[in-house]
Amino acid sequence: MKHHKSIFDFTDYRSYLNGALPVKGAERGARTRLASFLGCQNGFVSQVLGGLADFSLEHAIKISKFLQHTR
């Protein structure tokens, strides 16, 4: 996945993920792929990105791997 901004430009993980997981364009479907990678429902990812739920620390580790973050 390519990101236009650095993760360090954000103070809120939801804002970062909403930018990193677009719903339109070439990267469309990234949220569905993330849900599959996490082993959860698409609706849960939508709830988290909408501010109604939170990812766990375990989810955060997997999301970092999904987004191919480096140390």
Backbone as numpy.savetxt, mean C-alpha at the origin, in Angstrom:
# Nx Ny Nz CAx CAy CAz Cx Cy Cz
7.39 -1.68 -8.36 6.57 -0.51 -8.36 7.44 0.73 -8.36
7.06 1.70 -9.13 7.79 2.95 -9.16 7.01 4.01 -8.41
7.74 4.82 -7.68 7.13 5.88 -6.90 7.74 7.20 -7.32
6.91 8.21 -7.43 7.39 9.52 -7.84 7.99 10.27 -6.66
7.52 9.99 -5.44 8.04 10.64 -4.26 8.70 9.60 -3.38
9.60 10.06 -2.56 10.25 9.18 -1.59 9.29 8.94 -0.42
9.41 7.80 0.19 8.61 7.50 1.37 8.86 8.54 2.46
10.04 9.13 2.46 10.41 10.11 3.48 9.75 11.47 3.26
9.05 11.63 2.15 8.31 12.86 1.89 6.95 12.85 2.56
6.59 11.76 3.21 5.26 11.60 3.79 5.34 11.49 5.31
4.30 11.95 5.98 4.19 11.80 7.43 3.07 10.85 7.80
2.37 10.33 6.80 1.22 9.46 7.01 1.31 8.29 6.04
1.26 7.08 6.56 1.42 5.92 5.68 0.29 5.79 4.69
-0.91 6.25 5.04 -2.04 6.15 4.11 -1.80 7.03 2.88
-1.32 8.22 3.10 -1.03 9.12 1.97 0.00 8.49 1.05
1.03 7.93 1.64 2.08 7.27 0.85 1.50 6.12 0.04
0.75 5.25 0.71 0.21 4.08 0.02 -0.83 4.45 -1.03
-1.62 5.47 -0.77 -2.57 5.91 -1.80 -1.85 6.37 -3.05
-0.68 6.98 -2.90 0.12 7.37 -4.06 0.85 6.21 -4.70
1.29 5.26 -3.86 2.06 4.12 -4.35 1.18 3.04 -4.97
-0.10 3.07 -4.66 -1.03 2.05 -5.15 -2.17 2.71 -5.92
-1.88 3.24 -7.10 -2.90 3.97 -7.85 -4.03 3.07 -8.32
-5.19 3.68 -8.50 -6.35 2.92 -8.98 -6.56 3.09 -10.49
-5.77 3.97 -11.09 -5.87 4.22 -12.53 -4.49 4.12 -13.16
-4.46 3.97 -14.45 -3.21 3.99 -15.19 -2.52 2.64 -15.26
-1.24 2.68 -15.54 -0.46 1.46 -15.79 -0.35 0.56 -14.56
-0.38 1.14 -13.39 -0.25 0.37 -12.15 -1.60 -0.07 -11.60
-2.65 0.07 -12.38 -3.99 -0.31 -11.93 -3.99 -1.77 -11.47
-4.70 -2.03 -10.40 -4.75 -3.38 -9.85 -3.75 -3.62 -8.74
-2.95 -2.62 -8.41 -1.93 -2.79 -7.37 -2.55 -3.09 -6.02
-3.70 -2.50 -5.72 -4.35 -2.75 -4.43 -4.85 -4.18 -4.34
-5.34 -4.70 -5.44 -5.79 -6.09 -5.48 -4.60 -7.02 -5.30
-3.49 -6.72 -5.97 -2.29 -7.54 -5.82 -1.76 -7.47 -4.39
-1.83 -6.27 -3.79 -1.38 -6.14 -2.40 -2.25 -6.98 -1.48
-3.56 -6.92 -1.64 -4.46 -7.71 -0.80 -4.14 -9.20 -0.92
-3.90 -9.65 -2.12 -3.54 -11.05 -2.35 -2.22 -11.38 -1.66
-1.25 -10.49 -1.79 0.07 -10.68 -1.17 -0.05 -10.76 0.35
-0.94 -9.94 0.91 -1.14 -9.91 2.36 -2.02 -11.04 2.85
-2.76 -11.66 1.93 -3.69 -12.71 2.32 -4.94 -12.17 2.97
-5.38 -10.99 2.50 -6.59 -10.38 3.06 -7.54 -9.98 1.93
-8.70 -9.50 2.29 -9.70 -9.09 1.32 -9.37 -7.70 0.76
-9.77 -7.46 -0.49 -9.59 -6.13 -1.10 -10.28 -5.06 -0.26
-11.43 -5.40 0.29 -12.19 -4.45 1.09 -11.42 -3.97 2.31
-10.61 -4.86 2.90 -9.81 -4.45 4.06 -8.78 -3.42 3.66
-8.12 -3.64 2.53 -7.13 -2.66 2.04 -7.82 -1.32 1.80
-9.00 -1.35 1.21 -9.75 -0.11 0.96 -10.12 0.57 2.27
-10.52 -0.21 3.27 -10.86 0.37 4.57 -9.65 1.05 5.20
-8.51 0.40 5.12 -7.30 0.98 5.69 -6.95 2.28 4.96
-6.93 2.24 3.64 -6.54 3.42 2.88 -7.57 4.54 3.02
-8.79 4.20 3.38 -9.83 5.19 3.62 -9.87 5.69 5.06
-9.02 5.13 5.92 -8.93 5.60 7.30 -9.87 4.91 8.27
-10.51 3.83 7.86 -11.46 3.15 8.73 -10.85 1.98 9.50
-9.66 1.57 9.13 -8.96 0.46 9.79 -7.47 0.73 9.70
-6.68 -0.13 10.31 -5.22 0.02 10.28 -4.58 -1.30 9.92
-3.43 -1.21 9.26 -2.61 -2.38 9.02 -1.88 -2.73 10.31
-1.57 -3.99 10.49 -0.78 -4.44 11.64 0.71 -4.25 11.32
1.54 -4.46 12.32 2.98 -4.38 12.09 3.42 -5.48 11.12
2.78 -6.64 11.22 3.09 -7.73 10.29 2.72 -7.34 8.86
1.59 -6.67 8.71 1.20 -6.18 7.39 2.25 -5.19 6.87
2.72 -4.31 7.74 3.70 -3.30 7.33 4.96 -3.94 6.76
5.42 -5.01 7.40 6.62 -5.71 6.92 6.36 -6.29 5.54
5.20 -6.92 5.37 4.87 -7.50 4.06 4.67 -6.42 3.00
4.07 -5.32 3.37 3.87 -4.22 2.42 5.21 -3.68 1.95
6.16 -3.57 2.86 7.50 -3.11 2.50 8.13 -4.05 1.48
7.95 -5.34 1.67 8.46 -6.32 0.70 7.73 -6.19 -0.63
6.40 -6.04 -0.58 5.60 -5.90 -1.78 6.04 -4.70 -2.60
6.33 -3.60 -1.93 6.75 -2.36 -2.61 8.25 -2.35 -2.93
8.92 -3.42 -2.57 10.35 -3.58 -2.88 11.21 -2.48 -2.27
10.90 -2.13 -1.01 11.72 -1.14 -0.31 13.08 -1.77 0.01
14.07 -0.95 0.04 15.41 -1.40 0.42 15.67 -0.95 1.86
16.70 -1.51 2.43 17.04 -1.13 3.81 17.40 0.33 3.83
